[in-house]
């Protein structure tokens, strides 16, 4: 496969250890001295239906404080017990990165100088990857130190730099550094259809004990493949983008619930640890329409609205784990002019032949020892599922990076499987944010160095 992205050099174990050192420098402490827990009725009702975790989709400490703190009285802070984690990605980190780049106490200059001493030939792109990884870890530590408690551990998902795609050794070294430095971390490895080895990276990290959140997945079949081939702790359905892009109000919930049932089957049959995250939520009603899923990660406004709403009281929440919304799905005329209903339904149905291929291949010695992404692609292609992957050319990437939702006037919805297209669009969207942050980091370092000289 032709690949157009990725870090050129390896990340040595020594450099990865330095990243861990910089992340853990300057220990952070909880800002609260007296903490008690309380419950929110709606969150408690979700937990009673089988939900294991409820997270906030944010990297902003202030947003988290507004969500997690129920009240602050007489020197005691009361936290909602059910809120126990947060997840970050490039767009979310982009919202807070200016605080670190412009801060008078910024350590960017020291990190950059140390990095250049450690690797004198380090280019600006590689410097940006290292600086971003340190900042990402720092964010995780700051948040974890505030909210983690022995009887209610806090989990934080930290996404790898997009430039690490296509370089498994570098991706794994940075993932190990983040895992060592942030005890409650899950490292987010994004599924890249142009880099099949991302599945192998997730597999290898989990075998080492690095907990993985395998992200940028949009269909039941992608999650089933991830669970059988990599067994990550978490996978995601970006359900809001599905509903928005296809103009179908309940499509995201349908895909989420079918995926939940698929993972439950795998847990029963094979004991996989993978849990399903309902992600990219656009409205509070999803908590009600998809109640009973393993994990929810909701944007600040969506979670805030759910906690404040009075339309559905806690006692009326019911599990939707067995509900099928397929007969209620409606699509815009524009969408149906470009793709068939059958193609859309492939987002939440998994062919029996695909199940059989994955279940047999995942247990082979060949796969157990596989380290070649191209070979993985060819095995899928030989089995008749080559549409699971796709490697855009450089000019095609320029088109795909223009938006995070399908362009129904373009040829892409007809050329690619919809889940593959959505994953590529997500990777392109994250890469856009990543490149802007990289520029800020490198410019910030140059400005600091110039001021010091």
C-alpha positions in Angstrom: 0.0 0.0 0.0 1.2 3.5 -0.7 1.5 5.5 2.5 1.9 9.3 2.6 2.3 10.1 6.3 4.5 9.1 9.2 7.6 10.0 11.2 10.8 9.2 9.3 13.1 8.1 12.2 12.8 5.8 15.0 12.2 6.9 18.6 15.0 5.3 20.7 14.3 3.9 24.1 16.6 6.5 25.6 14.6 9.3 24.0 11.3 7.7 25.2 12.7 7.6 28.7 13.6 11.3 28.4 10.0 12.0 27.4 8.8 10.2 30.5 11.2 12.3 32.6 10.0 15.6 31.2 6.3 14.6 31.6 6.8 13.7 35.3 9.1 16.7 36.1 7.4 19.1 38.5 5.0 16.8 40.3 1.4 18.1 40.4 -0.8 17.8 43.4 -4.5 17.7 43.9 -5.9 21.2 44.5 -8.4 19.7 47.0 -7.6 18.8 50.6 -11.0 17.4 51.7 -12.9 15.4 49.2 -16.2 13.5 49.5 -18.3 11.7 46.9 -21.9 12.1 46.0 -24.1 10.6 43.2 -26.1 12.2 40.5 -29.4 10.3 40.0 -29.1 10.2 36.2 -25.5 9.0 36.2 -26.3 6.4 38.9 -29.2 5.1 36.9 -26.9 4.6 33.9 -24.5 2.7 36.0 -27.3 0.5 37.2 -28.0 -0.5 33.6 -24.5 -1.9 33.1 -22.5 1.2 32.2 -18.9 0.9 33.6 -17.6 4.4 33.0 -18.8 7.9 32.1 -16.3 10.3 30.8 -16.1 13.9 29.6 -14.7 14.7 26.1 -12.4 17.5 27.1 -8.8 18.4 27.8 -9.9 21.6 29.7 -9.4 21.4 33.5 -12.0 24.1 34.0 -14.6 22.3 32.0 -13.9 19.1 34.0 -14.2 21.0 37.3 -17.6 22.3 36.3 -18.8 18.8 35.5 -17.1 16.7 38.3 -17.6 19.0 41.2 -21.1 18.8 42.6 -20.6 21.4 45.2 -17.9 23.1 47.3 -18.9 23.8 50.9 -16.9 24.6 54.0 -13.6 23.5 52.6 -15.0 20.2 51.4 -15.4 19.4 47.7 -18.1 17.0 46.7 -17.4 15.0 43.5 -19.8 13.0 41.4 -18.6 9.4 41.9 -19.9 8.2 38.5 -17.8 10.6 36.5 -14.4 8.9 36.3 -12.5 9.9 33.3 -11.9 12.1 30.3 -10.7 11.6 26.7 -8.7 13.9 24.6 -7.8 14.2 20.9 -6.2 16.7 18.7 -9.2 19.1 18.4 -9.6 19.1 22.1 -6.0 19.6 23.0 -5.9 22.5 20.4 -8.4 24.3 22.6 -6.0 24.5 25.5 -2.6 24.4 24.0 -2.2 28.2 23.9 -2.0 28.3 27.7 1.1 26.2 27.6 2.7 27.9 24.6 2.2 31.5 25.9 2.6 30.8 29.6 5.4 32.8 31.4 6.2 29.5 33.1 6.4 27.5 29.9 9.1 24.8 29.9 9.1 24.5 26.1 12.5 26.2 25.9 14.2 23.8 28.3 12.5 20.8 26.6 13.6 21.9 23.2 17.2 22.6 24.2 17.4 19.2 25.9 15.9 17.5 22.9 18.3 19.1 20.6 21.2 18.1 22.8 19.9 14.6 23.0 19.3 14.4 19.2 21.3 17.1 17.5 19.9 16.3 14.0 16.3 16.5 15.2 14.1 18.2 12.6 11.3 20.7 13.3 8.7 18.0 12.6 10.3 15.5 15.0 10.8 18.2 17.6 7.0 19.0 17.4 6.1 15.3 17.9 8.3 15.2 21.0 7.0 18.5 22.4 3.4 17.5 21.8 3.9 14.1 23.4 5.3 15.8 26.5 2.5 18.3 26.7 -0.1 15.6 26.1 1.4 13.7 29.1 1.5 16.8 31.2 -2.2 17.4 30.6 -3.0 13.8 31.6 -1.0 14.1 34.8 -2.5 17.4 35.8 -6.1 16.1 35.3 -5.4 12.7 37.0 -3.8 14.3 40.0 -6.9 16.4 40.6 -9.5 13.8 40.2 -7.9 10.4 41.0 -8.9 8.8 44.3 -8.1 5.3 45.6 -11.7 4.3 45.8 -12.6 6.0 42.4 -9.7 5.8 40.0 -9.6 8.3 37.2 -8.9 7.3 33.6 -7.6 9.6 30.9 -7.2 8.8 27.2 -4.2 10.4 25.5 -4.0 10.3 21.7 -0.7 9.7 19.9 0.6 12.3 17.6 -0.8 11.8 14.1 2.8 11.8 12.7 3.5 8.5 14.4 1.2 6.6 12.0 3.2 4.3 9.8 6.1 4.1 12.2 5.2 1.3 14.6 8.4 1.4 16.6 8.2 5.1 17.3 4.5 4.9 18.1 5.1 2.1 20.6 7.9 3.9 22.3 5.9 7.1 22.8 2.9 5.0 23.9 5.1 3.4 26.5 6.3 6.8 27.7 2.8 8.0 28.2 1.7 4.9 29.9 4.7 5.0 32.3 4.2 8.6 33.1 0.4 8.7 33.6 -0.7 5.7 35.6 -4.4 6.0 34.7 -3.8 6.6 31.0 -5.2 4.7 28.1 -3.1 5.4 25.0 -5.3 6.3 22.0 -4.1 4.5 18.9 -6.1 5.7 15.9 -7.2 3.2 13.2 -5.7 4.4 10.0 -7.1 2.6 6.9 -3.9 3.6 5.0 -1.7 2.1 7.8 -3.0 -1.4 8.6 -0.1 -1.7 11.1 -2.0 0.5 13.5 -4.0 -2.7 14.4 -0.7 -4.5 15.1 0.6 -1.6 17.2 -2.5 -1.8 19.4 -2.1 -5.6 19.7 1.6 -5.4 20.7 1.0 -2.6 23.2 -1.8 -4.5 24.9 0.4 -7.6 25.1 3.0 -5.5 27.0 0.4 -4.2 29.4 -0.1 -0.8 27.8 -3.8 -0.1 27.9 -5.1 1.0 24.5 -8.1 3.0 23.4 -8.4 2.1 19.7 -10.1 5.1 18.2 -11.4 6.6 14.9 -13.7 3.6 14.3 -17.1 4.0 12.8 -18.8 0.6 12.3 -19.5 -2.6 14.0 -17.2 -4.5 11.7 -14.3 -2.2 12.5 -14.8 -2.7 16.2 -15.2 -6.5 15.8 -11.9 -6.6 13.9 -10.2 -4.5 16.5 -11.4 -6.7 19.3 -10.4 -10.0 17.7 -7.1 -8.9 16.2 -5.8 -6.4 18.9 -8.0 -7.0 22.0 -7.7 -3.3 23.1 -9.2 -2.2 26.4 -11.5 0.2 24.6 -12.9 0.9 21.1 -15.2 3.7 19.9 -18.1 4.4 17.7 -18.0 8.1 16.6 -21.8 8.0 16.4 -22.5 11.7 16.1 -20.5 12.1 12.9 -22.4 9.1 11.4 -25.8 10.7 12.1 -24.8 14.1 11.0 -23.0 13.1 7.9 -25.8 10.8 6.6 -28.6 13.0 7.8 -30.2 10.2 9.8 -31.2 11.0 13.4 -31.0 7.5 14.9 -28.2 6.0 12.8 -25.4 6.6 15.3 -27.5 5.0 18.1 -28.2 2.1 15.9 -24.5 1.5 15.1 -23.6 1.9 18.7 -26.2 -0.7 19.9 -25.3 -3.2 17.2 -21.6 -2.8 18.2 -22.4 -3.3 21.8 -24.2 -6.6 21.0 -21.3 -7.7 18.8 -18.7 -7.0 21.6 -20.9 -8.8 24.1 -20.8 -11.9 21.8 -17.0 -11.7 21.6 -16.6 -11.3 25.3 -18.8 -14.4 25.9 -17.1 -16.5 23.3 -13.5 -15.4 23.4 -13.1 -13.5 26.6 -11.8 -10.3 24.9 -11.5 -7.4 27.3 -12.7 -4.7 24.8 -15.3 -2.3 26.0 -17.4 -0.1 23.7 -17.3 3.7 24.0 -20.2 5.8 22.8 -18.2 8.7 21.4 -18.8 11.9 19.3 -22.1 12.5 21.0 -24.1 15.5 19.7 -27.1 15.5 22.0 -28.0 14.5 25.6 -30.8 12.2 24.3 -28.2 9.6 23.2 -27.8 8.7 26.9 -31.4 7.7 26.8 -31.6 6.2 23.3 -28.5 4.1 23.8 -28.7 3.4 27.5 -26.9 0.2 28.5 -23.6 0.6 26.7 -20.3 0.0 28.3 -18.9 3.6 28.3 -19.9 7.1 27.3 -17.6 10.0 26.6 -19.6 13.1 26.0 -18.6 16.7 25.2 -18.9 19.2 28.0 -22.1 20.8 26.7 -23.8 17.4 26.0 -23.0 16.1 29.5 -24.0 19.3 31.1 -27.3 19.3 29.3 -28.0 15.7 30.3 -27.3 16.4 34.0 -29.6 19.4 33.9 -32.5 18.0 31.8 -35.8 17.1 33.4 -37.6 15.4 30.5 -36.5 11.9 31.4 -36.1 11.3 35.1 -33.7 8.7 36.4 -36.4 6.2 37.3 -37.5 6.1 33.7 -34.2 5.2 32.1 -34.3 1.7 30.6 -31.7 -0.4 28.9 -31.7 -0.2 25.1 -29.2 -3.0 24.7 -31.6 -5.1 22.7 -33.3 -2.4 20.7 -33.1 -2.2 16.9 -33.8 1.1 15.3 -33.3 -0.1 11.8 -37.0 0.3 10.8 -37.0 3.9 12.1 -33.9 5.1 10.1 -34.5 7.8 7.6 -31.9 9.3 5.2 -31.8 12.5 3.2 -32.7 12.3 -0.4 -29.3 13.7 -1.3 -27.6 10.8 0.5 -29.8 8.1 -1.1 -29.0 9.5 -4.5 -25.3 8.7 -3.9 -25.4 5.5 -1.9 -27.8 2.6 -1.3 -29.5 1.7 1.9 -27.7 -1.6 1.8 -24.3 0.2 1.8 -25.3 2.3 4.7 -26.5 -0.8 6.6 -23.0 -2.2 6.3 -22.1 0.2 9.1 -24.1 -1.9 11.6 -24.2 -5.3 10.1 -21.3 -7.8 9.9 -21.2 -10.5 7.2 -21.0 -14.0 8.5 -18.0 -14.5 6.2 -16.2 -11.6 7.9 -16.8 -13.1 11.4 -15.4 -16.4 10.2 -12.4 -14.9 8.6 -11.5 -12.9 11.7 -12.1 -15.7 14.2 -9.9 -18.1 12.3 -7.2 -15.7 11.2 -6.8 -14.1 14.7 -5.8 -17.6 16.1 -3.2 -18.4 13.5 0.5 -18.5 14.1 1.0 -16.3 11.1 -1.0 -13.5 12.7 0.5 -14.0 16.1 3.9 -13.2 14.6 2.8 -10.7 12.0 4.6 -7.3 12.0 3.9 -6.3 8.4 1.0 -4.0 7.7 1.1 -4.7 4.0 0.7 -8.5 4.7 -2.3 -7.8 6.9 -3.9 -5.8 4.1 -3.3 -8.6 1.6 -4.8 -11.2 4.0 -8.0 -9.0 4.2 -7.9 -8.6 0.4 -7.5 -12.3 -0.2 -10.5 -13.0 2.1 -12.6 -10.6 0.0 -12.5 -7.7 2.5 -9.9 -5.4 0.9 -12.3 -2.4 1.3 -11.5 -2.4 5.0 -8.3 -0.5 4.1 -7.4 2.2 1.7 -4.3 4.3 1.1 -5.0 7.7 -0.5 -2.4 9.3 -2.7 -1.0 12.7 -1.7 -3.5 14.5 -4.0 -6.4 12.4 -2.6 -5.4 13.3 0.9 -5.7 17.0 0.0 -9.3 16.4 -1.0 -10.1 14.2 2.0 -8.7 16.7 4.5 -11.2 19.4 3.5 -13.8 18.2 5.9 -14.6 15.6 8.6 -17.9 14.6 7.0 -18.5 13.0 3.6 -18.9 15.2 0.6 -21.8 13.7 -1.2 -20.9 15.5 -4.4 -17.5 13.8 -4.5 -16.8 10.3 -5.8 -15.6 9.0 -2.3 -18.9 7.7 -1.0 -19.3 5.5 -4.0 -15.7 4.4 -4.2 -15.0 3.5 -0.6 -16.8 1.5 2.1 -18.5 4.2 4.3 -16.7 3.2 7.5 -13.3 3.3 5.7 -14.2 6.8 4.3 -15.3 8.1 7.7 -12.0 6.8 9.3 -10.0 8.5 6.7 -11.9 11.8 7.1 -11.4 11.6 10.9 -7.6 11.0 10.5 -7.4 13.9 8.0 -9.4 16.1 10.5 -7.1 15.2 13.4 -4.0 15.8 11.2 -5.2 19.3 10.3 -5.4 20.2 14.0 -2.1 18.5 14.7 -0.3 20.5 12.0 -1.6 23.8 13.4 -0.5 22.8 16.9 2.9 21.7 15.7 3.4 25.1 14.1 2.5 26.8 17.4 4.8 24.6 19.4 7.8 25.2 17.1 7.1 28.9 16.7 6.7 29.2 20.5 10.1 27.5 21.0 11.8 29.7 18.5 10.3 32.8 20.1 11.5 31.8 23.5 15.0 31.0 22.3 15.2 34.3 20.5 14.1 36.2 23.6 16.7 34.4 25.7 19.6 35.1 23.3 
